[in-house]
Amino acid sequence: VLVLIGTALSVQFAIADADGERAALARIILELHAIDPQITEAASQANPDARVRFQYEWLRQDLDRIRLGIQEHIDTPRAEPRTFTPLRGDYRR
């Protein structure tokens, strides 16, 4: 009987952990969406004549790629590792 109770509890904790992870990942997606207005504001204040310019569109593309990766993880459980397109990371030209 104790073994059955222990097994049932461990399954419940595993389900709770997966639900907690999904909720945390969903919050990350919301935070990434909240960054968009700040990016727009920074881009509007950028000096168009600067020799080295920050590439806001590249930043947006990378953030979109991150959001999509998180959403895919939330939507579809995977048994195999996935491959990802590398991020640019360098936002100066």
CYANA upper distance limits for C-alpha pairs under 8 A (distance plus 0.5 A):
  1 VAL  CA      5 ILE  CA      6.81
  2 LEU  CA      6 GLY  CA      6.53
  3 VAL  CA      7 THR  CA      6.57
  4 LEU  CA      8 ALA  CA      6.59
  5 ILE  CA      9 LEU  CA      6.62
  6 GLY  CA     10 SER  CA      6.68
  7 THR  CA     11 VAL  CA      6.78
  8 ALA  CA     12 GLN  CA      6.80
  9 LEU  CA     13 PHE  CA      6.71
 10 SER  CA     14 ALA  CA      6.68
 11 VAL  CA     15 ILE  CA      6.76
 12 GLN  CA     16 ALA  CA      6.59
 13 PHE  CA     17 ASP  CA      6.50
 14 ALA  CA     18 ALA  CA      6.77
 15 ILE  CA     19 ASP  CA      6.70
 16 ALA  CA     20 GLY  CA      6.50
 17 ASP  CA     21 GLU  CA      6.54
 18 ALA  CA     22 ARG  CA      6.69
 19 ASP  CA     23 ALA  CA      6.68
 20 GLY  CA     24 ALA  CA      6.65
 21 GLU  CA     25 LEU  CA      6.60
 22 ARG  CA     26 ALA  CA      6.58
 22 ARG  CA     74 ILE  CA      6.39
 23 ALA  CA     27 ARG  CA      6.82
 24 ALA  CA     28 ILE  CA      6.90
 25 LEU  CA     29 ILE  CA      6.91
 25 LEU  CA     70 ILE  CA      7.20
 25 LEU  CA     74 ILE  CA      7.99
 26 ALA  CA     30 LEU  CA      6.92
 26 ALA  CA     71 GLN  CA      8.26
 26 ALA  CA     74 ILE  CA      8.43
 27 ARG  CA     31 GLU  CA      6.72
 28 ILE  CA     32 LEU  CA      6.69
 29 ILE  CA     33 HIS  CA      6.81
 29 ILE  CA     67 ARG  CA      6.33
 29 ILE  CA     70 ILE  CA      7.89
 29 ILE  CA     71 GLN  CA      8.31
 30 LEU  CA     34 ALA  CA      6.74
 31 GLU  CA     35 ILE  CA      7.07
 32 LEU  CA     36 ASP  CA      7.77
 32 LEU  CA     63 LEU  CA      7.56
 32 LEU  CA     67 ARG  CA      7.80
 34 ALA  CA     38 GLN  CA      8.32
 35 ILE  CA     39 ILE  CA      6.85
 36 ASP  CA     40 THR  CA      6.78
 36 ASP  CA     60 ARG  CA      8.38
 37 PRO  CA     41 GLU  CA      6.65
 38 GLN  CA     42 ALA  CA      6.64
 39 ILE  CA     43 ALA  CA      6.56
 39 ILE  CA     56 TYR  CA      7.53
 40 THR  CA     44 SER  CA      6.67
 41 GLU  CA     45 GLN  CA      6.96
 42 ALA  CA     46 ALA  CA      6.82
 43 ALA  CA     56 TYR  CA      7.07
 46 ALA  CA     53 ARG  CA      8.44
 47 ASN  CA     53 ARG  CA      8.38
 48 PRO  CA     53 ARG  CA      8.17
 52 VAL  CA     92 ARG  CA      6.79
 52 VAL  CA     93 ARG  CA      5.99
 53 ARG  CA     92 ARG  CA      6.24
 53 ARG  CA     93 ARG  CA      6.24
 54 PHE  CA     91 TYR  CA      5.87
 54 PHE  CA     92 ARG  CA      5.31
 54 PHE  CA     93 ARG  CA      7.20
 55 GLN  CA     59 LEU  CA      7.06
 55 GLN  CA     91 TYR  CA      5.56
 55 GLN  CA     92 ARG  CA      6.64
 55 GLN  CA     93 ARG  CA      7.61
 56 TYR  CA     60 ARG  CA      6.72
 56 TYR  CA     91 TYR  CA      7.92
 57 GLU  CA     61 GLN  CA      6.65
 58 TRP  CA     62 ASP  CA      6.70
 58 TRP  CA     88 ARG  CA      7.78
 58 TRP  CA     91 TYR  CA      7.33
 59 LEU  CA     63 LEU  CA      6.70
 59 LEU  CA     89 GLY  CA      8.48
 59 LEU  CA     91 TYR  CA      7.40
 60 ARG  CA     64 ASP  CA      6.57
 61 GLN  CA     65 ARG  CA      6.67
 62 ASP  CA     66 ILE  CA      6.74
 62 ASP  CA     87 LEU  CA      6.39
 62 ASP  CA     88 ARG  CA      7.64
 63 LEU  CA     67 ARG  CA      6.63
 64 ASP  CA     68 LEU  CA      6.60
 65 ARG  CA     69 GLY  CA      6.69
 66 ILE  CA     70 ILE  CA      6.77
 67 ARG  CA     71 GLN  CA      6.58
 68 LEU  CA     72 GLU  CA      6.52
 69 GLY  CA     73 HIS  CA      6.79
 70 ILE  CA     74 ILE  CA      6.79
 71 GLN  CA     75 ASP  CA      6.54
 72 GLU  CA     76 THR  CA      6.34
 73 HIS  CA     77 PRO  CA      6.75
 73 HIS  CA     78 ARG  CA      7.98
